[in-house]
């Protein structure tokens, strides 16, 4: 019976750690998004359009493209 209790507690400890790590990942994603948005607000619309259109292995990430689109839209250009 003790072994079963240990397994159950181990499961819940692992689940709690997983939730904590996921929360930290979301926090990092949001911080990066805010930083990118602040940077992109200072960039030219031409550069932002290049970010949106970039493709391939060396292209910008989906997060960067989404933020560039958002800034362009805020400027009335998107």
N, C-alpha and C positions, 0 to 999 in steps of 0.2 A: 504494500500500500504506500509506503514511504517513497518508493521509486516512482510510482505514478504521480504522486504529489510533486516530486522534484521535476518530473517531465512537464507537468502542467505549468509550474512556476517558471521553468525555463522557457516554455513557449511564450508566456505573457511577458517575460523580460525581453525576449527577442522582438516581440511585437511592439513593445514600448520603444525600444531602440530604433526600430524601423520607422515608426511614426516620427520620432525626434529627428532622425536623419532626413526624412522627407520634408519636414518643416524647415529645416536649415537649408535644404536645397531650394525650396520656394523663396526663402528669404534672400539667398544669393542671386537667384534669377531676378527678383524684383529690384534689388540694388543695382544689378547690371543694367536693367531696363531703364531705371531712372538716370543712371550715369550716361547711357547712350542717348537718351532723349535730350538731356542737357547739352551734350556734345553736338548732336545733330541740329539742334536749334540754332547753333552758331555757324553751321555749314551752308554753302550755297545750294540753291535748289538744283542746280546742274549736278553737283556732287551727289545729292540725295537720289536723283533719278538714276545715276550710275549704280548706286548701292542697290536700288530696287531691281534694276535690270541685270545685275551680275549673276553669272551662272557658273557651273562647273566646280571642280575641286577647290579652286582658289577663290570662288565667289563668296559673297557675304552670307552669313547665317540667316535662317528664317526669322530669328528674333531681330536682327539688324534691319532686315528688309521691312518687317512689320512696323518698326519704329520710324524708319525713314518715310514709309507711306503715311503714317500718322502725322508726322511733322509737315509733309507736303500738303496733306488734307487741311491741317490747321491754317496753312498759308493760303488756302483756296486753290491749290494747284494739283490736288490729288483726285 
